[in-house]
Amino acid sequence: MLHLLNGETTETLLAQTAIPGERFSFRDALIAGPTPPLESEEWRRVRASHLSQAYEVEFEKCERDLARQEEVFESFAGHDEVTLWFESDLFCQANLLYVLDSCARQNLTSTKLSLICIGDFPGRTNFRGLGELAPEDLASLFLDRSPVSATQLELAQQAWKAYRSADPRALEQFLQTDTSQLPFLKSALQLQLERFPSLANGLNRIERKGLELINNGASRFADLFPRFSESEAGYGFGDAQLWNALQRLIKVGQPLLLSSNGVPTPEKKFSWDAISRYAFSLTDTGKAVLNGSADAVSLNGIDEWLGGVHLQGHANIWRWDEANNQLVKV
């Protein structure tokens, strides 16, 4: 038996149970960076390059980790059962689509494929993820695991193809179909659409929430991250993803944010001790964008990947129209 887990914290907890089998933690974060329709070595190179730059890890290590992950996926047919442990947020759902797409393209007729995917847990009023549960809680989830159906695999393939498309309308069109076989998918992918810059001011939903929280007093990252996580739990962002989103508002020609306490950007980017002390304040430009009297994309342009869509430049950019709940190209 093999357990494919959504992160190392869950893997550590599962190791404390009597549940048999090998354990492997997913190695990527497909919610961020390019996911174009590439295969094999080229895909691995593109993803390793993103992970290396975004999280300040050696490219060679990232590439080795992804190659090892591919080896694990290719070994699925050698196990009597593979159990997938994931959550309801966009972070996990994007990774899960990748995994299910891989499973759909393999001959797993002799392998039972099981899924544990939850958005809440009894007795946890503010459930955040599998990693906060006790080992005995994971054991109870394992007993209730569900077999993955052919219909679910087909749906995941369609969703993954839409997520990776260079045309975001593919994702909009997919969301018009019946996604009930993967019950968390529709709400997660809706949040993906809201990551496109707003028609109103050029901020995406994550950027807008970050600026609002900072403007309302959560200037220290140590205060900002938990408040963001509570208000935007559907994204499943870790501190690294939020940190990178805020840095994109600082490292532009007309910054929307500045350091408010003189603490330099940490050399070790994702040391919590370093980034938790970092504090932000809105510039006049940031305040103007937040109140809708200026536009972030018009001021600074954009260079960001959302799935398979590369947003680049100042104009002719796909935007999210909140009033009509749709994408438009401006």
C-alpha positions as CSV (number, residue, x, y, z in Angstrom):
1,M,0.0,0.0,0.0
2,L,1.1,3.5,-0.8
3,H,-0.1,6.8,0.7
4,L,0.3,10.0,-1.3
5,L,-0.1,12.9,1.1
6,N,-0.7,16.6,0.7
7,G,2.3,17.6,2.8
8,E,5.1,16.5,5.1
9,T,3.1,17.4,8.2
10,T,0.4,14.9,7.3
11,E,3.1,12.4,6.5
12,T,4.7,12.8,9.9
13,L,1.3,12.3,11.6
14,L,0.4,9.3,9.5
15,A,3.7,7.7,10.6
16,Q,2.4,7.8,14.2
17,T,-0.6,5.5,13.3
18,A,-0.8,1.8,12.8
19,I,-1.9,2.3,9.2
20,P,0.3,0.1,7.0
21,G,2.0,1.2,3.8
22,E,4.7,3.5,2.3
23,R,4.2,7.2,2.5
24,F,5.2,10.0,0.1
25,S,4.5,13.7,0.2
26,F,3.5,15.6,-2.9
27,R,6.5,17.7,-4.0
28,D,5.0,20.6,-6.0
29,A,2.6,23.6,-5.4
30,L,0.7,23.8,-8.6
31,I,-1.4,26.7,-7.4
32,A,1.5,29.0,-8.4
33,G,3.7,29.3,-11.4
34,P,3.4,28.0,-15.0
35,T,1.4,24.8,-15.7
36,P,1.4,24.8,-19.5
37,P,0.5,21.6,-21.4
38,L,4.0,20.2,-21.5
39,E,5.1,16.6,-20.8
40,S,7.9,14.7,-19.2
41,E,11.3,16.4,-19.0
42,E,10.2,19.8,-20.3
43,W,7.4,19.9,-17.7
44,R,9.8,19.0,-15.0
45,R,12.3,21.7,-16.1
46,V,9.6,24.4,-16.2
47,R,8.2,23.5,-12.8
48,A,11.7,23.1,-11.2
49,S,12.7,26.5,-12.5
50,H,9.6,28.1,-11.0
51,L,10.0,26.3,-7.6
52,S,13.7,27.3,-7.5
53,Q,13.0,31.0,-8.2
54,A,9.9,31.3,-6.1
55,Y,11.1,29.5,-3.0
56,E,14.9,30.0,-3.2
57,V,15.8,26.3,-3.5
58,E,18.5,25.0,-5.8
59,F,17.2,24.1,-9.3
60,E,18.9,20.7,-9.2
61,K,17.2,19.8,-6.0
62,C,13.8,20.8,-7.3
63,E,14.4,18.8,-10.4
64,R,15.5,15.8,-8.4
65,D,12.4,16.0,-6.2
66,L,10.1,16.2,-9.2
67,A,11.8,13.3,-10.9
68,R,11.5,11.2,-7.7
69,Q,7.8,12.1,-7.6
70,E,7.3,10.9,-11.2
71,E,9.0,7.6,-10.2
72,V,6.5,7.2,-7.4
73,F,3.6,7.9,-9.7
74,E,4.9,5.3,-12.1
75,S,5.1,2.8,-9.3
76,F,1.4,3.0,-8.5
77,A,0.6,-0.1,-10.5
78,G,3.0,-2.1,-8.3
79,H,0.8,-1.5,-5.2
80,D,-2.4,-3.2,-4.2
81,E,-3.8,0.1,-3.1
82,V,-2.9,3.8,-3.4
83,T,-4.6,6.2,-1.0
84,L,-4.6,9.9,-1.9
85,W,-4.9,12.4,1.1
86,F,-6.0,15.9,0.1
87,E,-8.1,18.8,1.1
88,S,-10.8,21.0,-0.3
89,D,-8.9,24.3,-0.9
90,L,-7.5,25.4,-4.3
91,F,-3.9,24.5,-3.3
92,C,-4.8,20.9,-2.7
93,Q,-7.4,20.6,-5.5
94,A,-4.9,21.7,-8.2
95,N,-2.4,19.1,-6.9
96,L,-5.1,16.5,-6.8
97,L,-6.1,17.1,-10.4
98,Y,-2.5,16.5,-11.5
99,V,-2.4,13.3,-9.5
100,L,-5.7,12.0,-10.8
101,D,-4.8,12.9,-14.4
102,S,-1.6,10.8,-14.0
103,C,-3.7,7.9,-12.6
104,A,-6.1,8.1,-15.5
105,R,-3.3,7.7,-18.0
106,Q,-2.0,4.5,-16.3
107,N,-3.2,0.9,-16.3
108,L,-4.2,0.5,-12.6
109,T,-6.7,-2.3,-13.1
110,S,-4.9,-4.3,-10.3
111,T,-4.6,-1.3,-8.0
112,K,-7.3,0.0,-5.8
113,L,-7.3,3.8,-5.9
114,S,-8.8,5.5,-2.8
115,L,-9.4,9.1,-1.9
116,I,-9.6,11.0,1.3
117,C,-10.5,14.6,0.6
118,I,-12.2,16.7,3.3
119,G,-13.1,20.3,4.0
120,D,-14.1,19.9,7.7
121,F,-13.8,17.5,10.6
122,P,-16.1,16.8,13.5
123,G,-15.4,18.9,16.5
124,R,-13.1,21.3,14.5
125,T,-14.9,24.6,14.1
126,N,-12.1,26.3,12.2
127,F,-10.6,23.3,10.3
128,R,-7.5,24.3,8.4
129,G,-6.2,21.0,7.1
130,L,-5.1,17.4,7.7
131,G,-1.9,18.5,9.3
132,E,-3.7,19.9,12.4
133,L,-5.5,16.6,13.2
134,A,-4.3,13.9,15.7
135,P,-3.0,10.6,14.4
136,E,-6.2,8.9,15.6
137,D,-8.2,11.3,13.5
138,L,-6.3,10.3,10.4
139,A,-6.9,6.7,11.3
140,S,-10.6,7.3,11.4
141,L,-10.5,9.0,8.0
142,F,-8.6,6.1,6.5
143,L,-11.4,3.7,7.5
144,D,-13.9,6.0,5.6
145,R,-11.8,6.3,2.4
146,S,-13.7,6.1,-0.8
147,P,-12.8,4.3,-4.1
148,V,-11.9,6.6,-7.0
149,S,-14.3,6.0,-9.8
150,A,-13.8,6.1,-13.6
151,T,-16.1,9.1,-13.7
152,Q,-14.0,11.0,-11.2
153,L,-10.9,10.3,-13.2
154,E,-12.5,11.5,-16.4
155,L,-13.7,14.7,-14.7
156,A,-10.3,15.3,-13.2
157,Q,-8.7,15.0,-16.6
158,Q,-11.2,17.6,-18.1
159,A,-10.5,19.9,-15.2
160,W,-6.7,19.6,-15.4
161,K,-6.9,20.3,-19.1
162,A,-8.9,23.4,-18.5
163,Y,-6.6,24.6,-15.7
164,R,-3.6,24.2,-18.0
165,S,-5.2,25.9,-21.0
166,A,-3.7,29.1,-22.3
167,D,-7.2,30.4,-22.7
168,P,-8.9,31.0,-19.4
169,R,-12.3,30.7,-21.0
170,A,-11.7,26.9,-21.0
171,L,-11.9,27.0,-17.2
172,E,-15.1,29.1,-17.3
173,Q,-16.7,26.6,-19.7
174,F,-15.6,23.7,-17.6
175,L,-17.3,25.2,-14.6
176,Q,-20.6,25.2,-16.5
177,T,-20.5,21.4,-16.4
178,D,-21.5,18.9,-13.7
179,T,-18.6,18.7,-11.3
180,S,-20.5,17.0,-8.4
181,Q,-18.3,13.9,-8.6
182,L,-15.5,15.9,-7.1
183,P,-17.5,18.1,-4.7
184,F,-14.9,20.7,-3.8
185,L,-13.8,21.3,-7.4
186,K,-16.2,24.0,-8.5
187,S,-15.7,26.3,-5.5
188,A,-11.9,25.9,-5.7
189,L,-11.7,26.7,-9.5
190,Q,-14.0,29.6,-9.0
191,L,-11.4,31.1,-6.7
192,Q,-8.8,30.5,-9.4
193,L,-10.8,32.8,-11.8
194,E,-10.8,35.5,-9.1
195,R,-7.0,35.5,-9.1
196,F,-7.2,37.3,-12.4
197,P,-6.8,41.1,-12.0
198,S,-10.0,42.9,-11.2
199,L,-11.7,45.0,-13.9
200,A,-12.1,47.6,-11.2
201,N,-8.5,48.3,-10.1
202,G,-6.2,45.6,-11.4
203,L,-5.9,43.8,-8.1
204,N,-6.7,40.1,-7.8
205,R,-8.7,38.8,-4.9
206,I,-5.6,37.8,-2.9
207,E,-3.8,41.2,-3.4
208,R,-7.0,43.1,-2.5
209,K,-7.5,41.2,0.7
210,G,-3.8,41.6,1.6
211,L,-4.0,45.4,1.1
212,E,-7.2,45.6,3.0
213,L,-5.9,43.8,6.0
214,I,-2.7,45.8,6.1
215,N,-4.7,49.0,5.7
216,N,-6.8,48.0,8.6
217,G,-3.9,47.4,11.0
218,A,-2.5,44.0,10.3
219,S,0.8,45.4,9.1
220,R,3.2,42.8,10.6
221,F,3.3,39.6,8.6
222,A,3.0,37.6,11.8
223,D,-0.5,39.2,12.2
224,L,-1.4,39.4,8.5
225,F,-0.9,35.8,7.6
226,P,-3.3,34.2,10.1
227,R,-5.9,36.8,9.3
228,F,-5.6,36.2,5.6
229,S,-5.7,32.4,6.1
230,E,-8.9,32.8,8.1
231,S,-10.7,35.1,5.6
232,E,-9.4,33.3,2.5
233,A,-9.2,29.7,3.6
234,G,-10.5,28.5,0.3
235,Y,-7.1,29.2,-1.3
236,G,-5.1,27.1,1.2
237,F,-2.1,29.5,0.9
238,G,0.9,28.9,3.0
239,D,3.1,31.7,4.2
240,A,5.3,31.4,1.2
241,Q,2.5,31.9,-1.3
242,L,1.2,35.0,0.5
243,W,4.7,36.4,0.9
244,N,5.3,36.1,-2.8
245,A,2.0,37.8,-3.6
246,L,2.9,40.8,-1.4
247,Q,6.4,41.0,-2.8
248,R,4.9,41.5,-6.3
249,L,3.3,44.6,-5.0
250,I,6.6,45.9,-3.7
251,K,9.0,45.1,-6.5
252,V,7.4,47.2,-9.2
253,G,8.0,50.6,-10.7
254,Q,5.3,52.3,-8.6
255,P,5.1,50.2,-5.4
256,L,1.8,49.6,-3.7
257,L,3.5,48.5,-0.5
258,L,6.6,49.4,1.4
259,S,8.3,48.2,4.5
260,S,7.0,50.2,7.4
261,N,9.6,49.3,10.0
262,G,12.9,49.3,8.1
263,V,13.4,45.6,8.3
264,P,15.1,44.5,5.1
265,T,13.8,41.7,3.0
266,P,15.1,38.5,4.6
267,E,17.9,36.7,2.9
268,K,16.4,33.4,3.9
269,K,13.1,34.1,2.3
270,F,10.9,31.6,4.1
271,S,12.4,31.5,7.5
272,W,9.3,32.3,9.6
273,D,11.5,34.1,12.2
274,A,12.6,36.5,9.5
275,I,9.4,37.2,7.6
276,S,7.2,37.3,10.7
277,R,9.0,40.5,11.8
278,Y,8.5,42.1,8.5
279,A,5.9,44.9,8.4
280,F,4.1,46.7,5.5
281,S,2.4,50.0,4.8
282,L,0.5,51.1,1.8
283,T,2.0,53.8,-0.4
284,D,-0.2,56.6,-1.7
285,T,-0.3,54.6,-5.0
286,G,-1.5,51.5,-3.1
287,K,-4.2,53.5,-1.4
288,A,-5.4,54.9,-4.7
289,V,-5.5,51.4,-6.3
290,L,-7.3,50.0,-3.3
291,N,-10.0,52.7,-3.5
292,G,-10.4,52.2,-7.2
293,S,-9.0,55.6,-8.4
294,A,-6.0,54.0,-10.0
295,D,-5.3,50.7,-11.7
296,A,-2.5,48.3,-10.7
297,V,-2.0,46.8,-14.1
298,S,-2.1,50.1,-16.0
299,L,0.5,51.5,-13.6
300,N,2.9,48.6,-13.4
301,G,1.9,45.9,-15.9
302,I,1.8,42.3,-14.9
303,D,3.9,39.2,-15.4
304,E,2.2,36.2,-13.7
305,W,1.2,32.7,-14.6
306,L,-2.3,31.5,-13.5
307,G,-2.3,27.8,-14.5
308,G,-1.6,27.7,-18.2
309,V,-2.4,31.5,-18.7
310,H,0.5,33.9,-18.9
311,L,-0.6,37.4,-18.0
312,Q,2.0,39.8,-19.3
313,G,2.1,43.5,-20.1
314,H,-0.1,46.5,-19.5
315,A,-3.0,46.0,-21.9
316,N,-4.9,43.2,-23.7
317,I,-5.1,41.3,-20.4
318,W,-7.7,38.9,-19.1
319,R,-9.5,40.5,-16.2
320,W,-12.1,39.4,-13.7
321,D,-15.4,41.3,-13.8
322,E,-16.9,40.9,-10.3
323,A,-20.2,42.6,-11.2
324,N,-20.9,40.0,-14.0
325,N,-18.9,37.1,-12.6
326,Q,-17.0,36.5,-15.7
327,L,-13.6,37.1,-17.4
328,V,-13.2,39.9,-19.9
329,K,-10.3,40.9,-22.1
330,V,-9.4,44.6,-21.8
